[in-house]
Amino acid sequence: MARLLELRRACTGYGQLPILHSADFHIDEGEVVALLGRNGMGKTTCLKAMAGWLGLWSGQHLWRGADISHKYKRGGVARYLARDGLLLIPEDRGIFARLTAEENFHLIAGQKQKAEMELRFPELRDKWQTMGDGLSGGERQILSLARALSVHPSLLLLDETTEGLSPRVAERIWQILDELRKAGQAFVVVDKNWQRVATLADRVLFLAKGQIVESVTGNELRAHPEIAERHLGL
């Protein structure tokens, strides 16, 4: 499989506070990777670095084999990656409160894509005129997924995918992600439900203090739950 994205010895943080320390990370076409770790270990920072939302202090950021670490001015890496098919769905879902669901969708996609996504996500059919802050957490997540998938991304990054959702709605999100996996969509998922993550992921990476400290397959994690216990403090 061709390599989509890679971070090599990536270091970055906020202000003067370093978060990632020589982190190494890669994802290939069609691959599903889970990024797990305790709170504050740098998972969100790692996703933001991969998406170009946060510039690297040192190290390399490669996309489709090309080093883009210092190729663009501030913010340019994120715009370049988004145009070329890398989309990050943040923990807050990226939905604007004072826009309707339809207006939020049309920030990225058009009417044709809206009709396609209605077929794929029937939950949205009666919600298009609902304001962003009137949508439930699950509806916001489904809308953000529909919006991202409407442009046929090469790689999706999903932060705290089912955080704050009811068990029923979370199960619907896991169903959607399983369908994406079967369709060959590459994505990186961050979530606290390591048991469900392990059923999806080709690889599961554990992050501690800004570094990848262990990599296992999803099958290995299911067979050896003590790995999760060791890294997540269960």
Phi and psi in degrees as GROMACS dihedral restraints (atoms count N, CA, C in turn):
[ dihedral_restraints ]
;  ai    aj    ak    al  type     phi  dphi    fc
    3     4     5     6     1   -75.3    20    10
    4     5     6     7     1   144.2    20    10
    6     7     8     9     1   -80.3    20    10
    7     8     9    10     1   130.4    20    10
    9    10    11    12     1   -89.5    20    10
   10    11    12    13     1   -55.6    20    10
   12    13    14    15     1  -137.3    20    10
   13    14    15    16     1   146.5    20    10
   15    16    17    18     1  -151.3    20    10
   16    17    18    19     1   135.9    20    10
   18    19    20    21     1  -109.3    20    10
   19    20    21    22     1   131.3    20    10
   21    22    23    24     1  -120.2    20    10
   22    23    24    25     1   118.0    20    10
   24    25    26    27     1    47.5    20    10
   25    26    27    28     1    45.7    20    10
   27    28    29    30     1   -76.3    20    10
   28    29    30    31     1   130.8    20    10
   30    31    32    33     1  -126.0    20    10
   31    32    33    34     1   131.3    20    10
   33    34    35    36     1  -164.5    20    10
   34    35    36    37     1   173.9    20    10
   36    37    38    39     1  -178.6    20    10
   37    38    39    40     1  -154.1    20    10
   39    40    41    42     1  -128.0    20    10
   40    41    42    43     1   125.6    20    10
   42    43    44    45     1    61.3    20    10
   43    44    45    46     1  -120.8    20    10
   45    46    47    48     1  -101.5    20    10
   46    47    48    49     1     7.4    20    10
   48    49    50    51     1   -98.0    20    10
   49    50    51    52     1   110.2    20    10
   51    52    53    54     1   -74.9    20    10
   52    53    54    55     1   139.5    20    10
   54    55    56    57     1  -119.0    20    10
   55    56    57    58     1   -52.0    20    10
   57    58    59    60     1   -90.5    20    10
   58    59    60    61     1   136.7    20    10
   60    61    62    63     1  -127.9    20    10
   61    62    63    64     1   102.3    20    10
   63    64    65    66     1    50.9    20    10
   64    65    66    67     1    46.4    20    10
   66    67    68    69     1   -78.7    20    10
   67    68    69    70     1   135.6    20    10
   69    70    71    72     1  -115.9    20    10
   70    71    72    73     1   131.8    20    10
   72    73    74    75     1  -156.4    20    10
   73    74    75    76     1   139.7    20    10
   75    76    77    78     1  -149.3    20    10
   76    77    78    79     1   158.9    20    10
   78    79    80    81     1  -144.7    20    10
   79    80    81    82     1   138.8    20    10
   81    82    83    84     1  -103.5    20    10
   82    83    84    85     1   167.4    20    10
   84    85    86    87     1   -57.1    20    10
   85    86    87    88     1   133.5    20    10
   87    88    89    90     1    74.2    20    10
   88    89    90    91     1     5.7    20    10
   90    91    92    93     1   -94.3    20    10
   91    92    93    94     1   143.9    20    10
   93    94    95    96     1  -110.5    20    10
   94    95    96    97     1   122.9    20    10
   96    97    98    99     1  -123.7    20    10
   97    98    99   100     1   135.1    20    10
   99   100   101   102     1  -106.3    20    10
  100   101   102   103     1   141.1    20    10
  102   103   104   105     1  -119.1    20    10
  103   104   105   106     1   112.7    20    10
  105   106   107   108     1  -122.1    20    10
  106   107   108   109     1   156.1    20    10
  108   109   110   111     1   168.6    20    10
  109   110   111   112     1   165.2    20    10
  111   112   113   114     1   -65.0    20    10
  112   113   114   115     1   165.4    20    10
  114   115   116   117     1   -60.0    20    10
  115   116   117   118     1   139.3    20    10
  117   118   119   120     1    82.9    20    10
  118   119   120   121     1     9.0    20    10
  120   121   122   123     1   -90.0    20    10
  121   122   123   124     1    -5.5    20    10
  123   124   125   126     1   108.8    20    10
  124   125   126   127     1    15.0    20    10
  126   127   128   129     1   -64.1    20    10
  127   128   129   130     1   -50.2    20    10
  129   130   131   132     1   -63.7    20    10
  130   131   132   133     1   -40.4    20    10
  132   133   134   135     1   -60.4    20    10
  133   134   135   136     1   -40.8    20    10
  135   136   137   138     1   -62.6    20    10
  136   137   138   139     1   -44.2    20    10
  138   139   140   141     1   -62.3    20    10
  139   140   141   142     1   -43.8    20    10
  141   142   143   144     1   -63.9    20    10
  142   143   144   145     1   -36.5    20    10
  144   145   146   147     1   -66.2    20    10
  145   146   147   148     1   -42.1    20    10
  147   148   149   150     1   -62.6    20    10
  148   149   150   151     1   -37.4    20    10
  150   151   152   153     1   -83.0    20    10
  151   152   153   154     1    -5.3    20    10
  153   154   155   156     1    81.3    20    10
  154   155   156   157     1     5.1    20    10
  156   157   158   159     1   -70.3    20    10
  157   158   159   160     1   -22.4    20    10
  159   160   161   162     1  -130.8    20    10
  160   161   162   163     1   120.4    20    10
  162   163   164   165     1   -72.7    20    10
  163   164   165   166     1   152.8    20    10
  165   166   167   168     1   -81.4    20    10
  166   167   168   169     1   141.4    20    10
  168   169   170   171     1   -79.9    20    10
  169   170   171   172     1   -35.8    20    10
  171   172   173   174     1  -157.2    20    10
  172   173   174   175     1   169.0    20    10
  174   175   176   177     1    95.6    20    10
  175   176   177   178     1  -172.0    20    10
  177   178   179   180     1  -125.0    20    10
  178   179   180   181     1   144.8    20    10
  180   181   182   183     1  -122.2    20    10
  181   182   183   184     1   110.7    20    10
  183   184   185   186     1  -112.5    20    10
  184   185   186   187     1   138.3    20    10
  186   187   188   189     1  -130.5    20    10
  187   188   189   190     1   120.0    20    10
  189   190   191   192     1    53.2    20    10
  190   191   192   193     1    37.5    20    10
  192   193   194   195     1    86.9    20    10
  193   194   195   196     1    -8.3    20    10
  195   196   197   198     1  -100.2    20    10
  196   197   198   199     1   135.2    20    10
  198   199   200   201     1   -78.3    20    10
  199   200   201   202     1   114.0    20    10
  201   202   203   204     1  -111.2    20    10
  202   203   204   205     1    15.7    20    10
  204   205   206   207     1   -54.6    20    10
  205   206   207   208     1   -42.7    20    10
  207   208   209   210     1  -129.7    20    10
  208   209   210   211     1    27.1    20    10
  210   211   212   213     1   -83.8    20    10
  211   212   213   214     1   -23.9    20    10
  213   214   215   216     1  -125.3    20    10
  214   215   216   217     1   156.5    20    10
  216   217   218   219     1   -71.8    20    10
  217   218   219   220     1   176.6    20    10
  219   220   221   222     1   -51.5    20    10
  220   221   222   223     1   126.1    20    10
  222   223   224   225     1    85.0    20    10
  223   224   225   226     1   -14.7    20    10
  225   226   227   228     1   -70.5    20    10
  226   227   228   229     1   -33.3    20    10
  228   229   230   231     1   -62.9    20    10
  229   230   231   232     1   -44.8    20    10
  231   232   233   234     1   -61.9    20    10
  232   233   234   235     1   -43.2    20    10
  234   235   236   237     1   -66.0    20    10
  235   236   237   238     1   -42.1    20    10
  237   238   239   240     1   -61.2    20    10
  238   239   240   241     1   -47.5    20    10
  240   241   242   243     1   -64.9    20    10
  241   242   243   244     1   -41.2    20    10
  243   244   245   246     1   -62.0    20    10
  244   245   246   247     1   -42.2    20    10
  246   247   248   249     1   -65.4    20    10
  247   248   249   250     1   -29.2    20    10
  249   250   251   252     1   -96.3    20    10
  250   251   252   253     1     8.3    20    10
  252   253   254   255     1   108.3    20    10
  253   254   255   256     1    11.5    20    10
  255   256   257   258     1  -105.5    20    10
  256   257   258   259     1   118.1    20    10
  258   259   260   261     1  -125.5    20    10
  259   260   261   262     1   134.6    20    10
  261   262   263   264     1  -107.0    20    10
  262   263   264   265     1   125.0    20    10
  264   265   266   267     1   -99.9    20    10
  265   266   267   268     1   107.1    20    10
  267   268   269   270     1   -75.0    20    10
  268   269   270   271     1   173.8    20    10
  270   271   272   273     1   -59.6    20    10
  271   272   273   274     1   -33.8    20    10
  273   274   275   276     1   -84.6    20    10
  274   275   276   277     1     6.2    20    10
  276   277   278   279     1    73.1    20    10
  277   278   279   280     1   -11.7    20    10
  279   280   281   282     1    70.1    20    10
  280   281   282   283     1    25.9    20    10
  282   283   284   285     1   -99.1    20    10
  283   284   285   286     1   127.4    20    10
  285   286   287   288     1   -79.6    20    10
  286   287   288   289     1   128.5    20    10
  288   289   290   291     1   -63.9    20    10
  289   290   291   292     1   -37.7    20    10
  291   292   293   294     1   -98.7    20    10
  292   293   294   295     1    18.1    20    10
  294   295   296   297     1  -114.1    20    10
  295   296   297   298     1   149.1    20    10
  297   298   299   300     1   -70.1    20    10
  298   299   300   301     1   166.7    20    10
  300   301   302   303     1   -57.5    20    10
  301   302   303   304     1   -40.8    20    10
  303   304   305   306     1   -64.5    20    10
  304   305   306   307     1   -43.6    20    10
  306   307   308   309     1   -64.6    20    10
  307   308   309   310     1   -40.1    20    10
  309   310   311   312     1   -60.1    20    10
  310   311   312   313     1   -42.9    20    10
  312   313   314   315     1   -63.9    20    10
  313   314   315   316     1   -42.5    20    10
  315   316   317   318     1   -74.6    20    10
  316   317   318   319     1    -4.1    20    10
  318   319   320   321     1   -63.4    20    10
  319   320   321   322     1   -25.0    20    10
  321   322   323   324     1  -118.0    20    10
  322   323   324   325     1   -40.7    20    10
  324   325   326   327     1  -125.7    20    10
  325   326   327   328     1   168.5    20    10
  327   328   329   330     1  -105.5    20    10
  328   329   330   331     1  -169.1    20    10
  330   331   332   333     1   -66.6    20    10
  331   332   333   334     1   -38.6    20    10
  333   334   335   336     1   -61.0    20    10
  334   335   336   337     1   -45.1    20    10
  336   337   338   339     1   -66.2    20    10
  337   338   339   340     1   -32.8    20    10
  339   340   341   342     1   -61.5    20    10
  340   341   342   343     1   -45.2    20    10
  342   343   344   345     1   -62.3    20    10
  343   344   345   346     1   -39.5    20    10
  345   346   347   348     1   -64.5    20    10
  346   347   348   349     1   -42.5    20    10
  348   349   350   351     1   -71.9    20    10
  349   350   351   352     1   -28.0    20    10
  351   352   353   354     1   -62.3    20    10
  352   353   354   355     1   -39.1    20    10
  354   355   356   357     1   -66.9    20    10
  355   356   357   358     1   -36.8    20    10
  357   358   359   360     1   -78.9    20    10
  358   359   360   361     1   -35.2    20    10
  360   361   362   363     1  -127.8    20    10
  361   362   363   364     1    80.2    20    10
  363   364   365   366     1   -60.0    20    10
  364   365   366   367     1   -17.7    20    10
  366   367   368   369     1   -59.2    20    10
  367   368   369   370     1   -22.5    20    10
  369   370   371   372     1   -85.6    20    10
  370   371   372   373     1   -15.0    20    10
  372   373   374   375     1   -57.1    20    10
  373   374   375   376     1   -37.7    20    10
  375   376   377   378     1  -100.5    20    10
  376   377   378   379     1    13.7    20    10
  378   379   380   381     1  -116.3    20    10
  379   380   381   382     1    -0.7    20    10
  381   382   383   384     1   -60.9    20    10
  382   383   384   385     1   -32.9    20    10
  384   385   386   387     1   -94.0    20    10
  385   386   387   388     1     4.6    20    10
  387   388   389   390     1   -79.4    20    10
  388   389   390   391     1   135.3    20    10
  390   391   392   393     1   -65.7    20    10
  391   392   393   394     1   154.1    20    10
  393   394   395   396     1   -55.1    20    10
  394   395   396   397     1   -39.7    20    10
  396   397   398   399     1   -80.1    20    10
  397   398   399   400     1    -2.4    20    10
  399   400   401   402     1   -96.6    20    10
  400   401   402   403     1    -5.6    20    10
  402   403   404   405     1   -82.8    20    10
  403   404   405   406     1   145.5    20    10
  405   406   407   408     1   -71.9    20    10
  406   407   408   409     1   168.1    20    10
  408   409   410   411     1   -59.0    20    10
  409   410   411   412     1   -41.3    20    10
  411   412   413   414     1   -66.4    20    10
  412   413   414   415     1   -39.7    20    10
  414   415   416   417     1   -65.0    20    10
  415   416   417   418     1   -38.6    20    10
  417   418   419   420     1   -64.5    20    10
  418   419   420   421     1   -40.3    20    10
  420   421   422   423     1   -67.1    20    10
  421   422   423   424     1   -42.5    20    10
  423   424   425   426     1   -65.3    20    10
  424   425   426   427     1   -39.8    20    10
  426   427   428   429     1   -62.7    20    10
  427   428   429   430     1   -42.0    20    10
  429   430   431   432     1   -66.2    20    10
  430   431   432   433     1   -37.7    20    10
  432   433   434   435     1   -66.5    20    10
  433   434   435   436     1   -44.4    20    10
  435   436   437   438     1   -61.2    20    10
  436   437   438   439     1   -43.2    20    10
  438   439   440   441     1   -61.9    20    10
  439   440   441   442     1   -43.9    20    10
  441   442   443   444     1   -67.6    20    10
  442   443   444   445     1   -44.7    20    10
  444   445   446   447     1   -70.4    20    10
  445   446   447   448     1   -20.8    20    10
  447   448   449   450     1   -65.0    20    10
  448   449   450   451     1   -20.0    20    10
  450   451   452   453     1  -104.0    20    10
  451   452   453   454     1    12.0    20    10
  453   454   455   456     1    53.1    20    10
  454   455   456   457     1    64.2    20    10
  456   457   458   459     1   -68.2    20    10
  457   458   459   460     1   152.6    20    10
  459   460   461   462     1   -78.4    20    10
  460   461   462   463     1   -34.0    20    10
  462   463   464   465     1  -147.6    20    10
  463   464   465   466     1   129.9    20    10
  465   466   467   468     1  -110.0    20    10
  466   467   468   469     1   139.1    20    10
  468   469   470   471     1  -116.6    20    10
  469   470   471   472     1   123.2    20    10
  471   472   473   474     1  -121.7    20    10
  472   473   474   475     1   115.7    20    10
  474   475   476   477     1   -99.2    20    10
  475   476   477   478     1   127.2    20    10
  477   478   479   480     1    46.3    20    10
  478   479   480   481     1    63.5    20    10
  480   481   482   483     1   -59.9    20    10
  481   482   483   484     1   -39.3    20    10
  483   484   485   486     1  -116.8    20    10
  484   485   486   487     1    17.1    20    10
  486   487   488   489     1   -58.7    20    10
  487   488   489   490     1   127.1    20    10
  489   490   491   492     1    78.9    20    10
  490   491   492   493     1     4.5    20    10
  492   493   494   495     1   -94.8    20    10
  493   494   495   496     1   150.3    20    10
  495   496   497   498     1   -66.6    20    10
  496   497   498   499     1   157.0    20    10
  498   499   500   501     1   -54.7    20    10
  499   500   501   502     1   -38.6    20    10
  501   502   503   504     1   -65.2    20    10
  502   503   504   505     1   -45.8    20    10
  504   505   506   507     1   -70.1    20    10
  505   506   507   508     1   -39.3    20    10
  507   508   509   510     1   -59.1    20    10
  508   509   510   511     1   -39.5    20    10
  510   511   512   513     1   -62.8    20    10
  511   512   513   514     1   -37.1    20    10
  513   514   515   516     1   -64.2    20    10
  514   515   516   517     1   -40.2    20    10
  516   517   518   519     1   -64.0    20    10
  517   518   519   520     1   -43.7    20    10
  519   520   521   522     1   -61.8    20    10
  520   521   522   523     1   -36.4    20    10
  522   523   524   525     1   -61.8    20    10
  523   524   525   526     1   -44.4    20    10
  525   526   527   528     1   -61.6    20    10
  526   527   528   529     1   -44.5    20    10
  528   529   530   531     1   -65.2    20    10
  529   530   531   532     1   -36.2    20    10
  531   532   533   534     1   -65.6    20    10
  532   533   534   535     1   -38.8    20    10
  534   535   536   537     1   -63.2    20    10
  535   536   537   538     1   -39.9    20    10
  537   538   539   540     1   -64.1    20    10
  538   539   540   541     1   -42.7    20    10
  540   541   542   543     1   -59.4    20    10
  541   542   543   544     1   -45.8    20    10
  543   544   545   546     1   -65.1    20    10
  544   545   546   547     1   -29.1    20    10
  546   547   548   549     1   -82.5    20    10
  547   548   549   550     1    -3.1    20    10
  549   550   551   552     1    87.8    20    10
  550   551   552   553     1    15.4    20    10
  552   553   554   555     1   -75.1    20    10
  553   554   555   556     1   127.5    20    10
  555   556   557   558     1   -79.9    20    10
  556   557   558   559     1   133.7    20    10
  558   559   560   561     1  -156.3    20    10
  559   560   561   562     1   157.8    20    10
  561   562   563   564     1  -114.0    20    10
  562   563   564   565     1   130.7    20    10
  564   565   566   567     1  -123.3    20    10
  565   566   567   568     1   134.2    20    10
  567   568   569   570     1  -114.1    20    10
  568   569   570   571     1   126.0    20    10
  570   571   572   573     1  -162.1    20    10
  571   572   573   574     1   154.1    20    10
  573   574   575   576     1   -81.2    20    10
  574   575   576   577     1   -17.2    20    10
  576   577   578   579     1   -85.1    20    10
  577   578   579   580     1    83.0    20    10
  579   580   581   582     1   -67.4    20    10
  580   581   582   583     1   -27.0    20    10
  582   583   584   585     1   -64.0    20    10
  583   584   585   586     1   -44.3    20    10
  585   586   587   588     1   -72.6    20    10
  586   587   588   589     1   -37.1    20    10
  588   589   590   591     1   -57.7    20    10
  589   590   591   592     1   -40.9    20    10
  591   592   593   594     1   -65.6    20    10
  592   593   594   595     1   -24.8    20    10
  594   595   596   597     1   -77.7    20    10
  595   596   597   598     1   -17.4    20    10
  597   598   599   600     1   -99.6    20    10
  598   599   600   601     1   -38.8    20    10
  600   601   602   603     1   -82.3    20    10
  601   602   603   604     1   138.6    20    10
  603   604   605   606     1   -70.6    20    10
  604   605   606   607     1   -42.0    20    10
  606   607   608   609     1  -132.0    20    10
  607   608   609   610     1   144.8    20    10
  609   610   611   612     1  -121.1    20    10
  610   611   612   613     1   121.9    20    10
  612   613   614   615     1  -109.6    20    10
  613   614   615   616     1   133.8    20    10
  615   616   617   618     1  -104.2    20    10
  616   617   618   619     1   130.0    20    10
  618   619   620   621     1  -110.5    20    10
  619   620   621   622     1   131.8    20    10
  621   622   623   624     1  -141.3    20    10
  622   623   624   625     1   125.8    20    10
  624   625   626   627     1    51.1    20    10
  625   626   627   628     1    43.1    20    10
  627   628   629   630     1    79.3    20    10
  628   629   630   631     1    13.1    20    10
  630   631   632   633     1  -134.8    20    10
  631   632   633   634     1   148.5    20    10
  633   634   635   636     1   -76.3    20    10
  634   635   636   637     1   117.3    20    10
  636   637   638   639     1  -106.1    20    10
  637   638   639   640     1   -16.5    20    10
  639   640   641   642     1  -160.5    20    10
  640   641   642   643     1   145.1    20    10
  642   643   644   645     1  -130.2    20    10
  643   644   645   646     1   127.4    20    10
  645   646   647   648     1  -136.5    20    10
  646   647   648   649     1   164.3    20    10
  648   649   650   651     1   -81.0    20    10
  649   650   651   652     1   161.8    20    10
  651   652   653   654     1   -59.1    20    10
  652   653   654   655     1   -39.7    20    10
  654   655   656   657     1   -62.0    20    10
  655   656   657   658     1   -41.8    20    10
  657   658   659   660     1   -63.7    20    10
  658   659   660   661     1   -39.2    20    10
  660   661   662   663     1   -67.4    20    10
  661   662   663   664     1   -40.1    20    10
  663   664   665   666     1   -64.3    20    10
  664   665   666   667     1   -38.0    20    10
  666   667   668   669     1   -75.6    20    10
  667   668   669   670     1   -24.0    20    10
  669   670   671   672     1  -131.8    20    10
  670   671   672   673     1    74.4    20    10
  672   673   674   675     1   -60.7    20    10
  673   674   675   676     1   -17.6    20    10
  675   676   677   678     1   -63.1    20    10
  676   677   678   679     1   -21.6    20    10
  678   679   680   681     1   -63.6    20    10
  679   680   681   682     1   -46.3    20    10
  681   682   683   684     1   -64.4    20    10
  682   683   684   685     1   -41.3    20    10
  684   685   686   687     1   -59.4    20    10
  685   686   687   688     1   -39.7    20    10
  687   688   689   690     1   -66.3    20    10
  688   689   690   691     1   -40.4    20    10
  690   691   692   693     1   -92.3    20    10
  691   692   693   694     1   -25.3    20    10
  693   694   695   696     1  -105.2    20    10
  694   695   696   697     1    -5.9    20    10
  696   697   698   699     1    65.9    20    10
  697   698   699   700     1    39.6    20    10
